[in-house]
């Protein structure tokens, strides 16, 4: 076991030194920002740093100062050291990828109180002096040798995939969005936040008095937003659909009403927004332990879809993945096992869907199934089962057998796995943003970003086969 050992006061001579070398990474910067609260964009925002006078300099000597403390506490004098004072001057900025060498040198000893004054220096890989200064410590008087502490691994939950969606959406103009029945705090704030971010131009459809009372209570100024008054939520859903038909809205956004209430208006045979494709729901999850965005479908609309419905659900998800620039998505059709078993109907459906893909009835993706969840997302699990599949361990899209499995999988990822997922309904004439009261700000914004990208990158490609209203 690795140990750390100090050098007591009596063993240290003036001129003794110790060093530490470390490369600066973005994770180091962000962890330092989390611990210190220093969120200066010149340090933690690469885009800002590049556009400002800092150019690519996104960190400063404070990180080097923390390394000086590390040397004093673990090497010289080491364990038992008490830090009293420091005076440091930051001479040169530090950038991503720079390698810093920190050196402390004993300069003066005070025998009566066991204090030592250290000269401190920090240089980068080009020998630029980054930090110079002094540190005063009380050195330990007894020898200490201890096993080095095993620290927990720290994983930053950065939502990199969702942030990339938000960044991609900035390249396009806002889309006019009918927000259906926004009479609760989360639904109204979500629409206003997306509008402030330049993603949507909201049309608030619902009881005007309730919307205005809510806005006043929350301190929201509605002067820039159009309100289309209706008596109740049913009427709001129907009116929002009419706004799409008349060309006044490009997207629907669910407010404070049940999903099935909105879907009844969308799927109305005479006046709804049906396409030639079955409507389905897709989650786009950012899972911090997974290398790419993870699409899950259908966990929100189709209850127990049959073979033809499953074909549309898969095609919808593939087409959405293309819009989000996943060129050939890998599709895992989930079941409990990897072999076809007539006693498990989902395995038979999975095999049939793979054959349909071979016959070009499903296009644009690479399908395999049946496949258990572990083999779909873990190469190690697939190897342990001797599963030879181009999908294994790297699935982009997970196809669940029914809404119960999808809902449970999505909620487990979210509440136990720390995942965040944007939700969108596809297969209608326009994208439909489906959010819930539990969704946080980034989830709502990412859902709007997906809808915007669908509009501007070609949502019309989402149509295809026969569309029916229920999951038979």
C-alpha positions, 0 to 999 in steps of 0.5 A: 500500500502506498504511504505518505511520510513527513519530514519533521522540523529537526530533519529539515535543513534550509535549502531542502526542497520538494516538487510536484508536476501536474497537467491542467485539465478542464475537469481540474478547472471545473472542480476548482470552480465548484469547490471555490465558487469561482465561476468567472467565465474567463476561467470556466467558459471556453467560448468566452475565453476565446472571444475575450482578451484572454484568448485561450487562457481559461485559468489563472495561478489560483490553481497553482496556489492549490498545488503549493498547498498540496506539496507542503501538506504531502511532501515537505514537511508533509503530514501534520503540517499546519499552514499559517500564511502565504504571500503569492504573486501570479506572474503568468496565466495558465491555459488548458494542457499546461504542465505546471511544476511547483517547488517549495524550498525551505528558506528560514527555520524558527526553532522556538515555535517550529515554524518554517518559511518556504520560498514557493515557485511555479513554472510552466512547461516553457519555463515561464514563472507562473507563481512566486511567493512565500508560505509560512507553516508549523512543521510537525515535530514527530515522524508520521507515516500513513497509508495514502488516503484512497479518495473517491472518484469524482465525475462531473455531471456536465450534461455535455450532450444536452449542452451541445443541443442547446449550442446547435440550436443557437444557429437557427432562428426561434420557432413560433410555438403554441404553448397549450394551457400554461396555467401552472408555474413550471409550464409558463416559466419553461416557455418564457425561459425558452423565449428568453434564450431565443429558441421559441416565440411563444403563443400562450393558449389558454384561460387569459385571466389565469395566465395573467394572474400566474404571470403577476404572481411570478413577476413575469412580464407578458407584454411581448407575448401573444395570448390566445384566450380559451375557456379550458384545457380541452379548448386550448388543445384544439385551438393550438392545433388550429394555429398550426393548421393556419400556419401561425405555429410551427411547434406545439408545447405541452403546458398544464394539461394531461398528455392524453388530452393534448393527444386527442386534439392532435390525433383527431381524424378530421382536424388533427395533425396526423401524418402518414406515420404513427405518433411516438415519444422519444427521450433523448437522454444525457447519461454521464456514464455513457459516451453518446446521447441515448434515445429511448422510445416509446415511453410516453404515448404508445401503450402496447404497440404491435409490429406495424406500430413498432416499425413506425416507432423505430423509424421515427427515432432513427429519423430524429437521430439523423436530425440530431446528426447521428448518421447511422444510429445503432438500434437495440430492440430490447427484451429480457434475453438475446435469443428468440423465444416464443414464450417471450413475445417481445423476442419474436417481435424483435426478430421480425423487426430486424428482418423488416430492416433487412428488407428495407422496411426500416431504413437509416439505422443498424438494428439488432434484437432481441437484446437485453439492456446490459448487452445493449449498453455494455461491451463487457456484458456482451463479451461475457455472454459471447454476443457478437453484434455491431450494436452491443455496448454502443447502442444509440437507440433503445426500443422498449417493448411497451410503455411500462418498460419504457417509463420504468427504464427512463425513470430509473436512469433519471432518478438513480442514474443521474441522467437528464432527458429531453422529451419530444413527440414525433410523427405528427405534422409538427414537433410536440414538446412534452414536458412534465412538472418535474423537469428542470430548466435544462431539460425544458430548454433541450426539449425546445432545442430539439423541436427547433432543430426538427423544424429547421433541419427537416421535420417533414422527413419524419412522415412515412407509413400509415398512422393510427391513434392507439397502440394495437 
